[in-house]
């Protein structure tokens, strides 16, 4: 038995301290000899609709339900009449790709398609890389629409499954149809690799002073409005608006201003305005201080997030 100071309301005697260590030693030796007593698994239940598993133990505890990862599509090659197909089987017909919506034996393809046994994934002649822009949670997307999805590293995501009644606005890439388990979106490209370009200084900047002159080695892009970037004035906010200029010059020295970072009066956090711009090997990225010198530029710190092309 362990003797606690809080129980006896006094400092422990030497014998009590030794007794505590002896008690702990005995318990550890018992574990080493017999091992820990496990709790047996009593039952494993499976929910085929939700694709979830629940574990039940003899002491009454349960863990779950746990959603299991579902397979995407199983490639079966060209569609063949009379073939038994299972849900998520992927076939090709006349250059288009279709996925089975449930188990069935293939009849005439046109009849099966009309009966809802197949869902088109990629229509022949439709470019999956024709991206409509960034994902918009307020927009209703149609089959074959492609978007850039910032939460997936700006990878291109494409709508491949639309349930009866249409795809509800706000259906995020990664979401699955609750009735079939089919993914509504599939990635078309890998996420682009992001990296930081740091801009900082210790002193007050002079009017128009260049604070970044970066030569491009590996091609990259600056995303629209420098999404994910940060712009801070650590010491004090300006009393009037002030604007930093961002410029791109190519290896021949041609180019011009591509964006700005605006610090509104009273704010220490800047906002960028910039159209997505690609930088090739040999291009220069320049950042210049406002045209009017200000003590508030002291210690200005920018972290520009770029993405490898």
Wavefront OBJ file of the C-alpha trace (Angstrom):
o trace
v 0.000 0.000 0.000
v 1.278 3.457 -0.923
v 1.438 5.994 1.926
v 0.760 9.555 0.784
v 1.790 12.690 2.635
v -1.646 14.152 1.923
v -3.202 11.220 3.774
v -1.088 11.416 6.955
v -0.850 15.239 6.969
v 2.889 15.236 7.818
v 6.241 14.488 6.223
v 6.714 10.774 5.570
v 9.065 8.767 7.785
v 12.046 7.041 6.200
v 10.371 3.681 6.660
v 7.226 4.894 4.893
v 9.243 6.208 1.952
v 11.093 2.909 1.676
v 7.769 1.106 1.941
v 6.385 3.103 -1.010
v 9.371 2.206 -3.171
v 9.096 -1.428 -2.105
v 5.399 -1.477 -2.976
v 6.022 0.000 -6.441
v 8.894 -2.385 -7.049
v 6.654 -5.330 -6.191
v 3.949 -4.176 -8.579
v 6.419 -3.707 -11.432
v 7.918 -7.152 -10.837
v 4.427 -8.636 -10.907
v 3.742 -6.994 -14.278
v 7.072 -8.238 -15.637
v 6.243 -11.764 -14.491
v 2.570 -12.071 -15.441
v 2.128 -9.280 -17.992
v -0.772 -6.852 -18.193
v -4.275 -8.285 -18.098
v -5.992 -7.478 -21.372
v -9.675 -6.856 -21.987
v -11.067 -9.299 -24.516
v -12.812 -8.159 -27.680
v -16.469 -9.219 -27.523
v -17.841 -8.141 -30.899
v -17.069 -6.305 -34.130
v -20.073 -4.808 -35.924
v -20.075 -3.506 -39.494
v -22.391 -0.920 -41.006
v -22.326 -1.595 -44.741
v -24.266 1.565 -45.613
v -22.088 3.978 -43.691
v -18.963 1.840 -44.169
v -18.285 2.086 -40.433
v -16.959 -0.428 -37.924
v -17.576 -0.555 -34.144
v -15.521 -2.571 -31.605
v -17.164 -3.813 -28.379
v -15.198 -5.186 -25.392
v -16.127 -7.514 -22.523
v -15.978 -4.706 -19.966
v -18.793 -2.879 -21.794
v -16.639 -0.272 -23.538
v -17.156 0.431 -27.222
v -14.923 2.197 -29.737
v -16.594 3.588 -32.803
v -18.264 3.876 -35.099
v -15.073 4.399 -37.118
v -15.440 5.337 -40.778
v -13.210 3.143 -42.927
v -11.559 4.480 -46.064
v -13.492 3.384 -49.119
v -11.774 2.334 -52.306
v -12.089 4.808 -55.114
v -12.676 3.057 -58.456
v -11.565 -0.353 -59.739
v -10.412 -0.214 -63.362
v -12.072 -2.953 -65.483
v -11.039 -1.809 -68.963
v -13.481 -1.716 -71.871
v -17.136 -2.379 -71.044
v -18.353 -5.834 -72.185
v -21.986 -6.890 -72.354
v -22.927 -9.815 -70.100
v -20.146 -9.046 -67.595
v -21.002 -8.969 -63.872
v -19.985 -5.532 -62.559
v -19.751 -4.326 -58.980
v -20.242 -0.865 -57.479
v -17.253 1.413 -58.230
v -16.078 -0.629 -61.220
v -14.655 1.763 -63.832
v -15.098 1.019 -67.549
v -14.467 2.723 -70.867
v -17.110 3.133 -73.576
v -16.396 5.020 -76.828
v -13.615 7.061 -75.194
v -15.655 8.039 -72.123
v -15.220 6.601 -68.629
v -18.091 5.373 -66.455
v -18.335 4.004 -62.906
v -20.875 1.415 -61.808
v -23.415 2.752 -59.297
v -24.251 -0.732 -58.048
v -23.777 -4.452 -58.670
v -25.365 -5.693 -61.915
v -24.859 -7.851 -64.986
v -24.299 -5.697 -68.060
v -27.157 -5.541 -70.535
v -27.317 -3.096 -73.426
v -25.163 -0.176 -72.288
v -27.634 2.512 -73.375
v -30.399 0.792 -71.387
v -28.189 0.375 -68.292
v -27.108 4.004 -68.477
v -30.721 5.173 -68.735
v -31.575 2.956 -65.740
v -28.957 4.731 -63.626
v -26.567 1.780 -63.389
v -23.624 3.855 -64.654
v -22.301 7.334 -63.891
v -20.069 9.164 -66.372
v -16.674 10.095 -64.898
v -14.871 11.569 -67.894
v -16.666 12.513 -71.084
v -14.757 12.081 -74.331
v -13.553 15.393 -75.707
v -13.982 17.398 -72.459
v -10.729 18.895 -71.158
v -10.303 18.132 -67.406
v -7.699 20.883 -67.162
v -10.101 23.648 -68.237
v -10.308 25.143 -64.753
v -13.127 27.583 -63.988
v -11.218 29.212 -61.098
v -10.922 28.806 -57.312
v -13.547 26.682 -55.543
v -16.612 28.780 -54.665
v -18.799 27.389 -51.866
v -21.779 29.392 -53.178
v -21.649 27.979 -56.703
v -23.514 24.913 -57.982
v -21.056 22.791 -59.961
v -21.897 20.396 -62.785
v -20.354 17.134 -63.923
v -16.920 17.739 -65.426
v -16.356 21.158 -63.805
v -12.794 21.658 -62.544
v -11.555 24.091 -59.888
v -8.462 25.014 -57.913
v -8.939 23.949 -54.286
v -6.767 25.912 -51.828
v -7.257 23.447 -48.946
v -5.648 20.738 -51.110
v -2.586 22.799 -51.979
v -4.258 24.393 -55.025
v -4.545 21.013 -56.777
v -7.126 20.856 -59.560
v -10.280 18.999 -58.416
v -12.907 17.791 -60.889
v -16.584 16.891 -60.368
v -17.016 13.204 -61.270
v -20.307 12.290 -59.604
v -23.544 14.247 -59.411
v -26.505 12.597 -57.630
v -30.082 12.844 -58.799
v -31.242 16.383 -58.176
v -27.816 17.932 -58.701
v -24.755 18.624 -56.593
v -25.657 20.968 -53.699
v -23.732 24.238 -53.448
v -20.971 24.033 -50.868
v -20.175 20.342 -51.515
v -16.456 20.296 -50.737
v -13.823 18.264 -52.567
v -13.353 15.105 -50.505
v -17.083 14.755 -49.772
v -18.855 11.508 -50.649
v -22.440 10.815 -51.593
v -24.064 9.332 -48.445
v -26.225 6.927 -50.465
v -23.545 5.378 -52.685
v -20.248 6.316 -51.052
v -19.019 7.717 -54.376
v -16.664 10.715 -54.191
v -18.151 13.823 -55.778
v -14.716 15.166 -56.700
v -11.451 13.602 -57.800
v -8.003 15.266 -57.899
v -6.741 15.895 -61.420
v -3.314 17.267 -60.451
v -0.971 16.898 -57.515
v -0.814 19.777 -55.010
v 1.796 22.333 -55.943
v 4.720 22.673 -53.528
v 4.603 25.881 -51.522
v 7.616 27.734 -50.149
v 8.212 31.018 -48.342
v 10.047 34.113 -49.555
v 10.965 36.181 -46.501
v 11.323 39.969 -46.620
v 12.452 41.789 -43.494
v 14.539 44.770 -42.426
v 15.759 46.310 -39.187
v 15.735 50.036 -39.868
v 13.555 52.776 -41.274
v 13.161 52.503 -45.043
v 13.961 55.367 -47.350
v 11.497 56.454 -50.048
v 11.197 53.718 -52.690
v 13.987 51.621 -51.135
v 14.384 48.143 -52.615
v 13.935 45.531 -49.870
v 13.848 42.381 -52.041
v 15.746 41.547 -55.214
v 15.276 37.810 -55.787
v 16.622 36.017 -58.862
v 14.498 33.038 -59.966
v 16.150 29.643 -60.278
v 13.299 27.109 -60.222
v 10.148 28.478 -61.933
v 7.261 29.317 -59.607
v 4.012 31.244 -59.373
v 2.743 33.925 -57.031
v -0.959 33.177 -56.381
v -3.680 35.766 -56.831
v -3.561 38.413 -54.089
v -0.640 36.449 -52.578
v -3.015 34.050 -50.831
v -1.482 32.676 -47.633
v 1.155 35.411 -47.374
v 1.547 37.761 -44.395
v 2.552 41.441 -44.215
v 3.214 43.083 -40.858
v 4.555 46.295 -39.329
v 5.743 45.129 -35.881
v 6.147 48.485 -34.139
v 3.483 51.004 -35.102
v 0.682 51.630 -37.570
v 0.973 54.383 -40.205
v -1.021 57.567 -39.800
v -1.779 57.572 -43.542
v -2.145 54.829 -46.160
v 1.161 53.560 -47.524
v 1.824 51.174 -50.401
v 4.709 48.811 -51.170
v 5.249 47.934 -54.845
v 5.859 44.416 -56.232
v 7.585 44.110 -59.625
v 8.630 41.324 -61.997
v 11.459 41.804 -64.510
v 12.578 39.175 -67.015
v 16.180 38.316 -67.838
v 16.229 41.085 -70.480
v 15.115 43.679 -67.937
v 11.589 44.030 -69.313
v 8.487 43.851 -67.127
v 6.800 46.056 -64.601
v 4.709 46.343 -61.484
v 2.502 43.295 -60.865
v 0.991 44.128 -57.488
v 0.954 46.109 -54.271
v 0.806 45.655 -50.510
v -1.370 48.301 -48.870
v -1.206 49.280 -45.198
v -4.272 51.320 -44.386
v -3.948 54.163 -41.906
v -4.096 52.756 -38.376
v -3.393 49.151 -39.427
v -0.214 47.110 -38.921
v -1.423 44.346 -41.257
v -1.077 44.767 -45.017
v -3.308 43.516 -47.836
v -1.921 42.412 -51.186
v -3.458 43.018 -54.589
v -1.872 40.931 -57.333
v -2.893 38.920 -60.381
v -1.449 35.385 -60.415
v 2.001 35.742 -61.967
v 4.453 33.107 -63.221
v 8.209 33.540 -62.788
v 10.590 31.815 -65.207
v 14.245 31.053 -64.566
v 16.186 34.312 -64.677
v 13.246 36.545 -63.717
v 13.609 39.019 -60.840
v 11.112 39.574 -58.049
v 11.406 43.064 -56.574
v 9.705 44.652 -53.572
v 10.075 48.390 -52.983
v 9.120 50.606 -50.044
v 6.495 53.362 -50.344
v 7.432 56.436 -52.350
v 7.163 58.577 -49.222
v 9.555 57.707 -46.366
v 7.889 56.831 -43.066
v 9.208 55.810 -39.658
v 6.410 53.226 -39.515
v 8.231 51.121 -42.140
v 10.847 50.212 -39.521
v 11.061 46.456 -39.127
v 8.518 45.693 -41.885
v 8.208 41.917 -42.216
v 6.700 40.111 -45.225
v 6.392 36.364 -45.802
v 5.397 35.770 -49.426
v 4.050 32.294 -50.181
v 5.022 31.073 -53.649
v 4.212 27.802 -55.389
v 6.534 25.797 -57.599
v 5.286 25.545 -61.180
l 1 2 3 4 5 6 7 8 9 10 11 12 13 14 15 16 17 18 19 20 21 22 23 24 25 26 27 28 29 30 31 32 33 34 35 36 37 38 39 40 41 42 43 44 45 46 47 48 49 50 51 52 53 54 55 56 57 58 59 60 61 62 63 64 65 66 67 68 69 70 71 72 73 74 75 76 77 78 79 80 81 82 83 84 85 86 87 88 89 90 91 92 93 94 95 96 97 98 99 100 101 102 103 104 105 106 107 108 109 110 111 112 113 114 115 116 117 118 119 120 121 122 123 124 125 126 127 128 129 130 131 132 133 134 135 136 137 138 139 140 141 142 143 144 145 146 147 148 149 150 151 152 153 154 155 156 157 158 159 160 161 162 163 164 165 166 167 168 169 170 171 172 173 174 175 176 177 178 179 180 181 182 183 184 185 186 187 188 189 190 191 192 193 194 195 196 197 198 199 200 201 202 203 204 205 206 207 208 209 210 211 212 213 214 215 216 217 218 219 220 221 222 223 224 225 226 227 228 229 230 231 232 233 234 235 236 237 238 239 240 241 242 243 244 245 246 247 248 249 250 251 252 253 254 255 256 257 258 259 260 261 262 263 264 265 266 267 268 269 270 271 272 273 274 275 276 277 278 279 280 281 282 283 284 285 286 287 288 289 290 291 292 293 294 295 296 297 298 299 300 301 302 303 304 305 306 307 308 309
